[in-house]
Structures are given as C-alpha cells and as structure tokens.
Amino acid sequence: MKTRTQTTLLASLVAALFASQAMALEIYNDKGWTLDISGSVNAFYTTSKADNAERSSQIENGLLPGYFNITAATKQKGLDIKGVIGMWPGIDSDSPAFAGTTSGVGKSTVDARTNYLSFGNDKIGTFKFGRDIGLFQSNAILNDMTLIGVGGGAGLARNINTTLGGIGAGYIYAEFQPQITYTTPDYNGFHASFGVFDNKDVDSTGTTGSHPGYQGLAEYGFKSNAASGKAWLGFVNQQFTRIRDNNATGFELGAKADIGNVGLMAQGFSGKGIGDTILFSGGTDADGNNRRSNGYLAQATYKIDDLKLGVSYGESRTKATSEEGSGYINRVAGTTLGAYYSLTPNLTLVGELNRRRNKVTDIDTDSVSLGAILFF
C-alpha cells in the first residue's frame, strides 16, 4: 500500500512498524489510478487460568483480527487522493445461543473498521474524512509489542473478536471512529493532527447531544546513525449533555526509541471522565460525576537476528469519586514476556506469557499463547 501520512489506518501503521513483514499487492494501475490490496491473518492457541477458576483453552485471534484493505489512489491537480475500505474478519464464533453445541454452527464476525478518503500534499498537509483509528492513545496500541500477539484478555476473542493486548492495563483503546481530521505537513520531524470526532453523547433513544468530540496529537520524530524514535503528546475531549452533564478530558504523553538492537517505549495517560479501558466507558459514577483515571505502559525489546524478545508492564486505574468513597473502582496491572520470530519476511511465530492482576479484587489471571501472524 502506498501510504503518505503518519495518521492513516491501523493496517498502514502496522506495516510501518513491521516493514519487513508487511507489503501490498498492486492489482490495477491505469489512467493515473492505482488499486492496492493488503491484509493479515492470524490465529493463536491460548490457555489461561484465573485464581479460584478452572483453566480455559481455545483457538482465537490475537489483539488484531484479520484484515483486508483495498486502497485506491491517484494524484490530481497536485493533490494526493486516496480512498480506503477495510474489512476486519475474525475466526471466532459470535453465536452464544449455540454455546455447548458444536462450534460448526457458529459464524465468525466481520468488522468494517476503515472507510475513509484523504487528500493533500507535502505543502498543505492531509485532510481525512471517514472512519479510521482515533488519535488519542493510538501510539500506545500501535507501539505495543503485543499488537502482533495476544497480550492480556486471552479467551475474550470468542466474545469480542480480539484479545486486549495492553488495553485496560496501560492504555485506553483508541477505537475506529468517524472523524474529520487534518494533519500538518512535516516540519523537520514535527507534525500535528487535529480532528472532530463523532459524538459519543448518545442517549437510549439514539439522540445525540450538540457537541462533537475533539482529539489532537503532536509528534516529533528523530533519526540518526545511532538511534531513531519519536515522542508524542495528545488530548481528547467530549462534552456530555444527554447521557450525563459534564465534560470528559484526557491527556497522553509518550516516547519510543530504537538504539541498535534495543527498543524502548513508555507512555502514560491521565484524565477525568474518560475511563481506563474503552474510551469514556466507566468514566462516571451512578450519579454522573466524573471519575479520575490514569495509566502507563513501559516495554523493552531486544533483537537477535530474526528473533525479538520483549517484556512489558503496564497499569490502568480509576479512582472512586467522593460520593463513592475512597480507593479505586478499577485497578489492573499487566505483564507480558514475549518472543517473536520472523520465520520469513511476512510470517511471524509468536509465543507469550501474560499475567493480569486485578488489584481491587486481588485476582490474578495467567495465560500462555502460541500462534502465527501473516502480513501480505
């Protein structure tokens, strides 16, 4: 796929992060238009056990489902124009009514995560209209080493089509959201994006409030003979008037660096009313008062030829409001030890050991995952 901006769809950023694995196939090139396809397929065996519970084992997707993206691109009147439609199918059944029977009667799900157009150039920047990954906390998930693995939440893919990676134990899920976003040109490594996002203030009748959401992200990238990396700062805001009456705001800060064979990344978020796992979910008490939440994720990786070894630790927590008392409503920590072996430039074998600790309920969940992921 021919990508230009650093705020394009998740698949393109996966390709940027794992350039040795991902590629695109050009299937049409005529009259100034190109049509490319790219995709990914994965499956994992996972087995997990929580304290005082029986062991659970399954074959499931990891943090990524599969995806199949079609990109049409051209250049007209000095503008780079692109349209992207992506289907993200899973391998797991979405038929809980048939629980206890043969899984052959179930069916997998397809999520149309990406559907957008973009236009711009190096001088004026890039405008995006449509559905794509959000800005806030996008760098957290895109730089999480478990993006091509499982991370936390083994066994959840049967219900939600993917596992969690570091979501809910270090960062908030960025989500794929309807948006109109502008990204500036690159100024010596610096660029910024600002977007107006679909209103999350929707009541039980489907009526939305009067305020859209806003997200912004500023990034500075660097590269030298010794190291490369980037730092970022982002925010999110949503004014609620229908399902509650308050203003939810969050901020994030992060950095990553690759120094020889060593990769380092650290990021954190803080806010009120934004939750700690799914954006805005669990962000208020029963009376609509904002809860404060924060979290962080740190990881280190080391490459030995085609093998990458990594360790990550993160924690997400939501504090009780004064009406709820003291302490935390939710506090979850996650640890992952991972090994990622590039069997070929496009095929990676993955093995991970994961632990999630709920510090409120004092329950640990340990899991092992083994699988493979293919990019094309």
Secondary structure by P-SEA (a helix, b strand, c coil): cccccccccaaaaaaaacccccccccccccccbbbbbbbcccccccccccccccbbbbbbbcccccbbbbbbbbbccccccbbbbbbbbbcccccccccccccccbbbbbbccccbbbbbcccbbbbbccccccccaaaaaaaccccccccccccccccccccccccccccccccccccccccccccccbbbbbbbbcccccccccccccbbbbbbbbbbbbbcccccccccccbbbbbbccccbbbbbbcccccccccccbbbbbbccccccccccccccccccccccbbbbbccccbbbbbcccbbbbcccccccccccccccccccbbbbbbbbbbbbcccccbbbbbbbbbbbcccccbbbbbccccccccc
